[in-house]
Amino acid sequence: MVKPRIRGKSMKKMIEASMQRAVLLLVCIVLIVVWGGISAFQMHRDYLPSINKTTLLVSLRVPSYQTD
């Protein structure tokens, strides 16, 4: 299998620049996701009450339902 040769320095520079841009974009996305996760954890810890009960009671009101 023959590897394609990159002709000219401009094509090589363009490929290198796009790879650097992709790495930079990936790092930015990872930082934003991590920052969002930390912020969500802090909001949950600071503003939401803690749940001490392990069970959750759900009540349902249906006007047309009759018990006999």
mmCIF file of the N, C-alpha and C atoms, coordinates in Angstrom:
data_MODEL
# 
_entry.id   MODEL 
# 
loop_
_atom_site.group_PDB 
_atom_site.id 
_atom_site.type_symbol 
_atom_site.label_atom_id 
_atom_site.label_alt_id 
_atom_site.label_comp_id 
_atom_site.label_asym_id 
_atom_site.label_entity_id 
_atom_site.label_seq_id 
_atom_site.pdbx_PDB_ins_code 
_atom_site.Cartn_x 
_atom_site.Cartn_y 
_atom_site.Cartn_z 
_atom_site.occupancy 
_atom_site.B_iso_or_equiv 
_atom_site.pdbx_formal_charge 
_atom_site.auth_seq_id 
_atom_site.auth_comp_id 
_atom_site.auth_asym_id 
_atom_site.auth_atom_id 
_atom_site.pdbx_PDB_model_num 
ATOM 1   N N  . MET A 1 1  ? 0.833   -1.163 0.000  1.00 0.00 ? 1  MET A N  1 
ATOM 2   C CA . MET A 1 1  ? 0.000   0.000  0.000  1.00 0.00 ? 1  MET A CA 1 
ATOM 3   C C  . MET A 1 1  ? 0.887   1.238  0.000  1.00 0.00 ? 1  MET A C  1 
ATOM 4   N N  . VAL A 1 2  ? 0.609   2.143  -0.888 1.00 0.00 ? 2  VAL A N  1 
ATOM 5   C CA . VAL A 1 2  ? 1.431   3.335  -1.041 1.00 0.00 ? 2  VAL A CA 1 
ATOM 6   C C  . VAL A 1 2  ? 0.774   4.490  -0.302 1.00 0.00 ? 2  VAL A C  1 
ATOM 7   N N  . LYS A 1 3  ? 1.569   5.177  0.523  1.00 0.00 ? 3  LYS A N  1 
ATOM 8   C CA . LYS A 1 3  ? 1.057   6.336  1.239  1.00 0.00 ? 3  LYS A CA 1 
ATOM 9   C C  . LYS A 1 3  ? 1.004   7.524  0.291  1.00 0.00 ? 3  LYS A C  1 
ATOM 10  N N  . PRO A 1 4  ? -0.068  8.279  0.331  1.00 0.00 ? 4  PRO A N  1 
ATOM 11  C CA . PRO A 1 4  ? -0.115  9.473  -0.521 1.00 0.00 ? 4  PRO A CA 1 
ATOM 12  C C  . PRO A 1 4  ? 0.839   10.531 0.002  1.00 0.00 ? 4  PRO A C  1 
ATOM 13  N N  . ARG A 1 5  ? 1.544   11.145 -0.910 1.00 0.00 ? 5  ARG A N  1 
ATOM 14  C CA . ARG A 1 5  ? 2.504   12.173 -0.523 1.00 0.00 ? 5  ARG A CA 1 
ATOM 15  C C  . ARG A 1 5  ? 1.805   13.519 -0.534 1.00 0.00 ? 5  ARG A C  1 
ATOM 16  N N  . ILE A 1 6  ? 2.119   14.308 0.466  1.00 0.00 ? 6  ILE A N  1 
ATOM 17  C CA . ILE A 1 6  ? 1.557   15.657 0.544  1.00 0.00 ? 6  ILE A CA 1 
ATOM 18  C C  . ILE A 1 6  ? 2.475   16.578 -0.245 1.00 0.00 ? 6  ILE A C  1 
ATOM 19  N N  . ARG A 1 7  ? 1.903   17.207 -1.255 1.00 0.00 ? 7  ARG A N  1 
ATOM 20  C CA . ARG A 1 7  ? 2.702   18.073 -2.106 1.00 0.00 ? 7  ARG A CA 1 
ATOM 21  C C  . ARG A 1 7  ? 2.627   19.498 -1.596 1.00 0.00 ? 7  ARG A C  1 
ATOM 22  N N  . GLY A 1 8  ? 3.737   20.091 -1.471 1.00 0.00 ? 8  GLY A N  1 
ATOM 23  C CA . GLY A 1 8  ? 3.803   21.492 -1.087 1.00 0.00 ? 8  GLY A CA 1 
ATOM 24  C C  . GLY A 1 8  ? 3.713   21.690 0.417  1.00 0.00 ? 8  GLY A C  1 
ATOM 25  N N  . LYS A 1 9  ? 4.318   22.772 0.840  1.00 0.00 ? 9  LYS A N  1 
ATOM 26  C CA . LYS A 1 9  ? 4.337   23.076 2.261  1.00 0.00 ? 9  LYS A CA 1 
ATOM 27  C C  . LYS A 1 9  ? 3.005   23.660 2.728  1.00 0.00 ? 9  LYS A C  1 
ATOM 28  N N  . SER A 1 10 ? 2.280   24.295 1.816  1.00 0.00 ? 10 SER A N  1 
ATOM 29  C CA . SER A 1 10 ? 1.029   24.924 2.238  1.00 0.00 ? 10 SER A CA 1 
ATOM 30  C C  . SER A 1 10 ? 0.002   23.886 2.653  1.00 0.00 ? 10 SER A C  1 
ATOM 31  N N  . MET A 1 11 ? -0.064  22.769 1.958  1.00 0.00 ? 11 MET A N  1 
ATOM 32  C CA . MET A 1 11 ? -1.014  21.709 2.312  1.00 0.00 ? 11 MET A CA 1 
ATOM 33  C C  . MET A 1 11 ? -0.629  21.094 3.653  1.00 0.00 ? 11 MET A C  1 
ATOM 34  N N  . LYS A 1 12 ? 0.632   20.886 3.877  1.00 0.00 ? 12 LYS A N  1 
ATOM 35  C CA . LYS A 1 12 ? 1.104   20.321 5.128  1.00 0.00 ? 12 LYS A CA 1 
ATOM 36  C C  . LYS A 1 12 ? 0.807   21.270 6.290  1.00 0.00 ? 12 LYS A C  1 
ATOM 37  N N  . LYS A 1 13 ? 1.014   22.562 6.074  1.00 0.00 ? 13 LYS A N  1 
ATOM 38  C CA . LYS A 1 13 ? 0.727   23.542 7.117  1.00 0.00 ? 13 LYS A CA 1 
ATOM 39  C C  . LYS A 1 13 ? -0.765  23.597 7.415  1.00 0.00 ? 13 LYS A C  1 
ATOM 40  N N  . MET A 1 14 ? -1.583  23.471 6.373  1.00 0.00 ? 14 MET A N  1 
ATOM 41  C CA . MET A 1 14 ? -3.028  23.515 6.569  1.00 0.00 ? 14 MET A CA 1 
ATOM 42  C C  . MET A 1 14 ? -3.494  22.310 7.386  1.00 0.00 ? 14 MET A C  1 
ATOM 43  N N  . ILE A 1 15 ? -2.940  21.138 7.121  1.00 0.00 ? 15 ILE A N  1 
ATOM 44  C CA . ILE A 1 15 ? -3.309  19.934 7.865  1.00 0.00 ? 15 ILE A CA 1 
ATOM 45  C C  . ILE A 1 15 ? -2.856  20.053 9.317  1.00 0.00 ? 15 ILE A C  1 
ATOM 46  N N  . GLU A 1 16 ? -1.651  20.548 9.537  1.00 0.00 ? 16 GLU A N  1 
ATOM 47  C CA . GLU A 1 16 ? -1.158  20.713 10.896 1.00 0.00 ? 16 GLU A CA 1 
ATOM 48  C C  . GLU A 1 16 ? -1.990  21.734 11.663 1.00 0.00 ? 16 GLU A C  1 
ATOM 49  N N  . ALA A 1 17 ? -2.385  22.823 11.011 1.00 0.00 ? 17 ALA A N  1 
ATOM 50  C CA . ALA A 1 17 ? -3.191  23.851 11.675 1.00 0.00 ? 17 ALA A CA 1 
ATOM 51  C C  . ALA A 1 17 ? -4.570  23.317 12.025 1.00 0.00 ? 17 ALA A C  1 
ATOM 52  N N  . SER A 1 18 ? -5.158  22.525 11.127 1.00 0.00 ? 18 SER A N  1 
ATOM 53  C CA . SER A 1 18 ? -6.487  21.980 11.415 1.00 0.00 ? 18 SER A CA 1 
ATOM 54  C C  . SER A 1 18 ? -6.432  20.959 12.550 1.00 0.00 ? 18 SER A C  1 
ATOM 55  N N  . MET A 1 19 ? -5.347  20.198 12.642 1.00 0.00 ? 19 MET A N  1 
ATOM 56  C CA . MET A 1 19 ? -5.210  19.253 13.738 1.00 0.00 ? 19 MET A CA 1 
ATOM 57  C C  . MET A 1 19 ? -5.036  19.989 15.057 1.00 0.00 ? 19 MET A C  1 
ATOM 58  N N  . GLN A 1 20 ? -4.268  21.070 15.060 1.00 0.00 ? 20 GLN A N  1 
ATOM 59  C CA . GLN A 1 20 ? -4.099  21.857 16.277 1.00 0.00 ? 20 GLN A CA 1 
ATOM 60  C C  . GLN A 1 20 ? -5.423  22.495 16.683 1.00 0.00 ? 20 GLN A C  1 
ATOM 61  N N  . ARG A 1 21 ? -6.193  22.950 15.701 1.00 0.00 ? 21 ARG A N  1 
ATOM 62  C CA . ARG A 1 21 ? -7.494  23.557 15.982 1.00 0.00 ? 21 ARG A CA 1 
ATOM 63  C C  . ARG A 1 21 ? -8.444  22.512 16.570 1.00 0.00 ? 21 ARG A C  1 
ATOM 64  N N  . ALA A 1 22 ? -8.383  21.286 16.052 1.00 0.00 ? 22 ALA A N  1 
ATOM 65  C CA . ALA A 1 22 ? -9.252  20.220 16.566 1.00 0.00 ? 22 ALA A CA 1 
ATOM 66  C C  . ALA A 1 22 ? -8.894  19.888 18.013 1.00 0.00 ? 22 ALA A C  1 
ATOM 67  N N  . VAL A 1 23 ? -7.617  19.841 18.322 1.00 0.00 ? 23 VAL A N  1 
ATOM 68  C CA . VAL A 1 23 ? -7.183  19.556 19.693 1.00 0.00 ? 23 VAL A CA 1 
ATOM 69  C C  . VAL A 1 23 ? -7.620  20.690 20.617 1.00 0.00 ? 23 VAL A C  1 
ATOM 70  N N  . LEU A 1 24 ? -7.467  21.920 20.182 1.00 0.00 ? 24 LEU A N  1 
ATOM 71  C CA . LEU A 1 24 ? -7.878  23.067 20.983 1.00 0.00 ? 24 LEU A CA 1 
ATOM 72  C C  . LEU A 1 24 ? -9.384  23.053 21.229 1.00 0.00 ? 24 LEU A C  1 
ATOM 73  N N  . LEU A 1 25 ? -10.150 22.736 20.197 1.00 0.00 ? 25 LEU A N  1 
ATOM 74  C CA . LEU A 1 25 ? -11.603 22.659 20.334 1.00 0.00 ? 25 LEU A CA 1 
ATOM 75  C C  . LEU A 1 25 ? -12.002 21.544 21.291 1.00 0.00 ? 25 LEU A C  1 
ATOM 76  N N  . LEU A 1 26 ? -11.352 20.408 21.206 1.00 0.00 ? 26 LEU A N  1 
ATOM 77  C CA . LEU A 1 26 ? -11.640 19.286 22.095 1.00 0.00 ? 26 LEU A CA 1 
ATOM 78  C C  . LEU A 1 26 ? -11.325 19.641 23.546 1.00 0.00 ? 26 LEU A C  1 
ATOM 79  N N  . VAL A 1 27 ? -10.210 20.304 23.776 1.00 0.00 ? 27 VAL A N  1 
ATOM 80  C CA . VAL A 1 27 ? -9.839  20.714 25.133 1.00 0.00 ? 27 VAL A CA 1 
ATOM 81  C C  . VAL A 1 27 ? -10.861 21.711 25.681 1.00 0.00 ? 27 VAL A C  1 
ATOM 82  N N  . CYS A 1 28 ? -11.309 22.646 24.865 1.00 0.00 ? 28 CYS A N  1 
ATOM 83  C CA . CYS A 1 28 ? -12.318 23.623 25.303 1.00 0.00 ? 28 CYS A CA 1 
ATOM 84  C C  . CYS A 1 28 ? -13.631 22.939 25.661 1.00 0.00 ? 28 CYS A C  1 
ATOM 85  N N  . ILE A 1 29 ? -14.054 21.990 24.855 1.00 0.00 ? 29 ILE A N  1 
ATOM 86  C CA . ILE A 1 29 ? -15.297 21.271 25.134 1.00 0.00 ? 29 ILE A CA 1 
ATOM 87  C C  . ILE A 1 29 ? -15.182 20.483 26.435 1.00 0.00 ? 29 ILE A C  1 
ATOM 88  N N  . VAL A 1 30 ? -14.055 19.830 26.654 1.00 0.00 ? 30 VAL A N  1 
ATOM 89  C CA . VAL A 1 30 ? -13.859 19.067 27.890 1.00 0.00 ? 30 VAL A CA 1 
ATOM 90  C C  . VAL A 1 30 ? -13.888 19.998 29.099 1.00 0.00 ? 30 VAL A C  1 
ATOM 91  N N  . LEU A 1 31 ? -13.236 21.156 28.997 1.00 0.00 ? 31 LEU A N  1 
ATOM 92  C CA . LEU A 1 31 ? -13.236 22.108 30.104 1.00 0.00 ? 31 LEU A CA 1 
ATOM 93  C C  . LEU A 1 31 ? -14.643 22.613 30.410 1.00 0.00 ? 31 LEU A C  1 
ATOM 94  N N  . ILE A 1 32 ? -15.422 22.899 29.381 1.00 0.00 ? 32 ILE A N  1 
ATOM 95  C CA . ILE A 1 32 ? -16.792 23.380 29.589 1.00 0.00 ? 32 ILE A CA 1 
ATOM 96  C C  . ILE A 1 32 ? -17.652 22.308 30.249 1.00 0.00 ? 32 ILE A C  1 
ATOM 97  N N  . VAL A 1 33 ? -17.512 21.061 29.824 1.00 0.00 ? 33 VAL A N  1 
ATOM 98  C CA . VAL A 1 33 ? -18.295 19.973 30.416 1.00 0.00 ? 33 VAL A CA 1 
ATOM 99  C C  . VAL A 1 33 ? -17.905 19.757 31.880 1.00 0.00 ? 33 VAL A C  1 
ATOM 100 N N  . VAL A 1 34 ? -16.616 19.794 32.178 1.00 0.00 ? 34 VAL A N  1 
ATOM 101 C CA . VAL A 1 34 ? -16.162 19.621 33.560 1.00 0.00 ? 34 VAL A CA 1 
ATOM 102 C C  . VAL A 1 34 ? -16.652 20.774 34.428 1.00 0.00 ? 34 VAL A C  1 
ATOM 103 N N  . TRP A 1 35 ? -16.543 21.985 33.918 1.00 0.00 ? 35 TRP A N  1 
ATOM 104 C CA . TRP A 1 35 ? -17.008 23.168 34.653 1.00 0.00 ? 35 TRP A CA 1 
ATOM 105 C C  . TRP A 1 35 ? -18.510 23.076 34.923 1.00 0.00 ? 35 TRP A C  1 
ATOM 106 N N  . GLY A 1 36 ? -19.282 22.657 33.939 1.00 0.00 ? 36 GLY A N  1 
ATOM 107 C CA . GLY A 1 36 ? -20.718 22.495 34.123 1.00 0.00 ? 36 GLY A CA 1 
ATOM 108 C C  . GLY A 1 36 ? -21.045 21.425 35.148 1.00 0.00 ? 36 GLY A C  1 
ATOM 109 N N  . GLY A 1 37 ? -20.314 20.333 35.127 1.00 0.00 ? 37 GLY A N  1 
ATOM 110 C CA . GLY A 1 37 ? -20.544 19.274 36.109 1.00 0.00 ? 37 GLY A CA 1 
ATOM 111 C C  . GLY A 1 37 ? -20.248 19.722 37.528 1.00 0.00 ? 37 GLY A C  1 
ATOM 112 N N  . ILE A 1 38 ? -19.152 20.443 37.706 1.00 0.00 ? 38 ILE A N  1 
ATOM 113 C CA . ILE A 1 38 ? -18.808 20.960 39.037 1.00 0.00 ? 38 ILE A CA 1 
ATOM 114 C C  . ILE A 1 38 ? -19.854 21.965 39.504 1.00 0.00 ? 38 ILE A C  1 
ATOM 115 N N  . SER A 1 39 ? -20.296 22.838 38.608 1.00 0.00 ? 39 SER A N  1 
ATOM 116 C CA . SER A 1 39 ? -21.314 23.834 38.965 1.00 0.00 ? 39 SER A CA 1 
ATOM 117 C C  . SER A 1 39 ? -22.627 23.162 39.339 1.00 0.00 ? 39 SER A C  1 
ATOM 118 N N  . ALA A 1 40 ? -23.035 22.143 38.597 1.00 0.00 ? 40 ALA A N  1 
ATOM 119 C CA . ALA A 1 40 ? -24.276 21.427 38.904 1.00 0.00 ? 40 ALA A CA 1 
ATOM 120 C C  . ALA A 1 40 ? -24.177 20.731 40.260 1.00 0.00 ? 40 ALA A C  1 
ATOM 121 N N  . PHE A 1 41 ? -23.035 20.156 40.555 1.00 0.00 ? 41 PHE A N  1 
ATOM 122 C CA . PHE A 1 41 ? -22.852 19.496 41.845 1.00 0.00 ? 41 PHE A CA 1 
ATOM 123 C C  . PHE A 1 41 ? -22.942 20.503 42.986 1.00 0.00 ? 41 PHE A C  1 
ATOM 124 N N  . GLN A 1 42 ? -22.315 21.677 42.817 1.00 0.00 ? 42 GLN A N  1 
ATOM 125 C CA . GLN A 1 42 ? -22.371 22.701 43.850 1.00 0.00 ? 42 GLN A CA 1 
ATOM 126 C C  . GLN A 1 42 ? -23.788 23.247 44.023 1.00 0.00 ? 42 GLN A C  1 
ATOM 127 N N  . MET A 1 43 ? -24.525 23.430 42.924 1.00 0.00 ? 43 MET A N  1 
ATOM 128 C CA . MET A 1 43 ? -25.904 23.900 43.023 1.00 0.00 ? 43 MET A CA 1 
ATOM 129 C C  . MET A 1 43 ? -26.764 22.873 43.748 1.00 0.00 ? 43 MET A C  1 
ATOM 130 N N  . HIS A 1 44 ? -26.570 21.613 43.432 1.00 0.00 ? 44 HIS A N  1 
ATOM 131 C CA . HIS A 1 44 ? -27.331 20.553 44.094 1.00 0.00 ? 44 HIS A CA 1 
ATOM 132 C C  . HIS A 1 44 ? -27.022 20.543 45.586 1.00 0.00 ? 44 HIS A C  1 
ATOM 133 N N  . ARG A 1 45 ? -25.766 20.709 45.926 1.00 0.00 ? 45 ARG A N  1 
ATOM 134 C CA . ARG A 1 45 ? -25.351 20.661 47.327 1.00 0.00 ? 45 ARG A CA 1 
ATOM 135 C C  . ARG A 1 45 ? -25.836 21.885 48.096 1.00 0.00 ? 45 ARG A C  1 
ATOM 136 N N  . ASP A 1 46 ? -25.810 23.064 47.483 1.00 0.00 ? 46 ASP A N  1 
ATOM 137 C CA . ASP A 1 46 ? -26.112 24.302 48.194 1.00 0.00 ? 46 ASP A CA 1 
ATOM 138 C C  . ASP A 1 46 ? -27.598 24.637 48.231 1.00 0.00 ? 46 ASP A C  1 
ATOM 139 N N  . TYR A 1 47 ? -28.341 24.343 47.181 1.00 0.00 ? 47 TYR A N  1 
ATOM 140 C CA . TYR A 1 47 ? -29.706 24.844 47.071 1.00 0.00 ? 47 TYR A CA 1 
ATOM 141 C C  . TYR A 1 47 ? -30.798 23.796 47.239 1.00 0.00 ? 47 TYR A C  1 
ATOM 142 N N  . LEU A 1 48 ? -30.504 22.547 46.970 1.00 0.00 ? 48 LEU A N  1 
ATOM 143 C CA . LEU A 1 48 ? -31.538 21.527 47.082 1.00 0.00 ? 48 LEU A CA 1 
ATOM 144 C C  . LEU A 1 48 ? -31.466 20.849 48.442 1.00 0.00 ? 48 LEU A C  1 
ATOM 145 N N  . PRO A 1 49 ? -32.626 20.581 49.060 1.00 0.00 ? 49 PRO A N  1 
ATOM 146 C CA . PRO A 1 49 ? -32.591 19.929 50.379 1.00 0.00 ? 49 PRO A CA 1 
ATOM 147 C C  . PRO A 1 49 ? -32.148 18.478 50.255 1.00 0.00 ? 49 PRO A C  1 
ATOM 148 N N  . SER A 1 50 ? -31.572 18.003 51.316 1.00 0.00 ? 50 SER A N  1 
ATOM 149 C CA . SER A 1 50 ? -31.134 16.605 51.293 1.00 0.00 ? 50 SER A CA 1 
ATOM 150 C C  . SER A 1 50 ? -32.334 15.698 51.485 1.00 0.00 ? 50 SER A C  1 
ATOM 151 N N  . ILE A 1 51 ? -32.301 14.553 50.886 1.00 0.00 ? 51 ILE A N  1 
ATOM 152 C CA . ILE A 1 51 ? -33.387 13.575 50.986 1.00 0.00 ? 51 ILE A CA 1 
ATOM 153 C C  . ILE A 1 51 ? -32.944 12.505 51.971 1.00 0.00 ? 51 ILE A C  1 
ATOM 154 N N  . ASN A 1 52 ? -33.624 12.477 53.130 1.00 0.00 ? 52 ASN A N  1 
ATOM 155 C CA . ASN A 1 52 ? -33.261 11.502 54.154 1.00 0.00 ? 52 ASN A CA 1 
ATOM 156 C C  . ASN A 1 52 ? -34.042 10.208 54.005 1.00 0.00 ? 52 ASN A C  1 
ATOM 157 N N  . LYS A 1 53 ? -35.236 10.303 53.452 1.00 0.00 ? 53 LYS A N  1 
ATOM 158 C CA . LYS A 1 53 ? -36.066 9.112  53.310 1.00 0.00 ? 53 LYS A CA 1 
ATOM 159 C C  . LYS A 1 53 ? -35.714 8.394  52.007 1.00 0.00 ? 53 LYS A C  1 
ATOM 160 N N  . THR A 1 54 ? -35.647 7.098  52.098 1.00 0.00 ? 54 THR A N  1 
ATOM 161 C CA . THR A 1 54 ? -35.288 6.342  50.896 1.00 0.00 ? 54 THR A CA 1 
ATOM 162 C C  . THR A 1 54 ? -36.500 6.007  50.050 1.00 0.00 ? 54 THR A C  1 
ATOM 163 N N  . THR A 1 55 ? -37.700 6.134  50.612 1.00 0.00 ? 55 THR A N  1 
ATOM 164 C CA . THR A 1 55 ? -38.909 5.852  49.836 1.00 0.00 ? 55 THR A CA 1 
ATOM 165 C C  . THR A 1 55 ? -39.589 7.156  49.463 1.00 0.00 ? 55 THR A C  1 
ATOM 166 N N  . LEU A 1 56 ? -40.329 7.125  48.403 1.00 0.00 ? 56 LEU A N  1 
ATOM 167 C CA . LEU A 1 56 ? -41.034 8.299  47.908 1.00 0.00 ? 56 LEU A CA 1 
ATOM 168 C C  . LEU A 1 56 ? -42.510 7.957  47.808 1.00 0.00 ? 56 LEU A C  1 
ATOM 169 N N  . LEU A 1 57 ? -43.341 8.791  48.426 1.00 0.00 ? 57 LEU A N  1 
ATOM 170 C CA . LEU A 1 57 ? -44.783 8.544  48.424 1.00 0.00 ? 57 LEU A CA 1 
ATOM 171 C C  . LEU A 1 57 ? -45.408 9.341  47.297 1.00 0.00 ? 57 LEU A C  1 
ATOM 172 N N  . VAL A 1 58 ? -46.174 8.655  46.457 1.00 0.00 ? 58 VAL A N  1 
ATOM 173 C CA . VAL A 1 58 ? -46.862 9.295  45.343 1.00 0.00 ? 58 VAL A CA 1 
ATOM 174 C C  . VAL A 1 58 ? -48.347 9.135  45.577 1.00 0.00 ? 58 VAL A C  1 
ATOM 175 N N  . SER A 1 59 ? -49.058 10.267 45.628 1.00 0.00 ? 59 SER A N  1 
ATOM 176 C CA . SER A 1 59 ? -50.511 10.204 45.787 1.00 0.00 ? 59 SER A CA 1 
ATOM 177 C C  . SER A 1 59 ? -51.164 10.662 44.495 1.00 0.00 ? 59 SER A C  1 
ATOM 178 N N  . LEU A 1 60 ? -52.304 10.075 44.225 1.00 0.00 ? 60 LEU A N  1 
ATOM 179 C CA . LEU A 1 60 ? -52.997 10.340 42.969 1.00 0.00 ? 60 LEU A CA 1 
ATOM 180 C C  . LEU A 1 60 ? -54.445 10.647 43.270 1.00 0.00 ? 60 LEU A C  1 
ATOM 181 N N  . ARG A 1 61 ? -54.940 11.747 42.702 1.00 0.00 ? 61 ARG A N  1 
ATOM 182 C CA . ARG A 1 61 ? -56.341 12.117 42.884 1.00 0.00 ? 61 ARG A CA 1 
ATOM 183 C C  . ARG A 1 61 ? -57.064 12.006 41.544 1.00 0.00 ? 61 ARG A C  1 
ATOM 184 N N  . VAL A 1 62 ? -58.074 11.167 41.528 1.00 0.00 ? 62 VAL A N  1 
ATOM 185 C CA . VAL A 1 62 ? -58.872 10.980 40.322 1.00 0.00 ? 62 VAL A CA 1 
ATOM 186 C C  . VAL A 1 62 ? -60.319 11.260 40.685 1.00 0.00 ? 62 VAL A C  1 
ATOM 187 N N  . PRO A 1 63 ? -60.941 12.315 40.108 1.00 0.00 ? 63 PRO A N  1 
ATOM 188 C CA . PRO A 1 63 ? -62.308 12.661 40.517 1.00 0.00 ? 63 PRO A CA 1 
ATOM 189 C C  . PRO A 1 63 ? -63.357 11.613 40.147 1.00 0.00 ? 63 PRO A C  1 
ATOM 190 N N  . SER A 1 64 ? -63.187 10.871 39.098 1.00 0.00 ? 64 SER A N  1 
ATOM 191 C CA . SER A 1 64 ? -64.220 9.940  38.659 1.00 0.00 ? 64 SER A CA 1 
ATOM 192 C C  . SER A 1 64 ? -64.056 8.550  39.253 1.00 0.00 ? 64 SER A C  1 
ATOM 193 N N  . TYR A 1 65 ? -63.057 8.347  40.082 1.00 0.00 ? 65 TYR A N  1 
ATOM 194 C CA . TYR A 1 65 ? -62.800 7.029  40.651 1.00 0.00 ? 65 TYR A CA 1 
ATOM 195 C C  . TYR A 1 65 ? -63.569 6.900  41.952 1.00 0.00 ? 65 TYR A C  1 
ATOM 196 N N  . GLN A 1 66 ? -64.352 5.817  42.102 1.00 0.00 ? 66 GLN A N  1 
ATOM 197 C CA . GLN A 1 66 ? -65.137 5.578  43.319 1.00 0.00 ? 66 GLN A CA 1 
ATOM 198 C C  . GLN A 1 66 ? -64.687 4.275  43.958 1.00 0.00 ? 66 GLN A C  1 
ATOM 199 N N  . THR A 1 67 ? -64.541 4.354  45.260 1.00 0.00 ? 67 THR A N  1 
ATOM 200 C CA . THR A 1 67 ? -64.203 3.129  45.993 1.00 0.00 ? 67 THR A CA 1 
ATOM 201 C C  . THR A 1 67 ? -65.454 2.544  46.580 1.00 0.00 ? 67 THR A C  1 
ATOM 202 N N  . ASP A 1 68 ? -65.569 1.232  46.597 1.00 0.00 ? 68 ASP A N  1 
ATOM 203 C CA . ASP A 1 68 ? -66.741 0.557  47.159 1.00 0.00 ? 68 ASP A CA 1 
ATOM 204 C C  . ASP A 1 68 ? -66.404 -0.125 48.449 1.00 0.00 ? 68 ASP A C  1 
# 
